[in-house]
């Protein structure tokens, strides 16, 4: 909604095709917002607990969050191992966010979410 359509119209006047307008003008403008959606989607699916719990019956197919829960639900809880597993589960999210932080901040400011 916040894209300047004047750029698209100017590119049409200059003879650019619809694909070129999309690929070279519009896509670079919406890239930060798309990366924000990708980071949020990754975060929500990575930390999903109830979806796989409902759909999966084989414990060998459980994602990491359910694996940590199953590890905790065993006889006694080894807290040091559980915390190490928790760090390993959250580490990929921290790495993805650190690489996409610049685009993440641009996307949040571009979509108009105030914080």
Buried (B, 14 or more C-beta within 10 A) or exposed (E): EEEEEEEBEEBEEEEBEEEEBBEEBBEEEBBBBEBBEBBEEBEEEBEEEEEBBEEEEEEEEBBBBBBBEEEBEEEEEEEEEEEEBEEEBEEEBEEBEEEBEEBBEBBBBBEEEEE
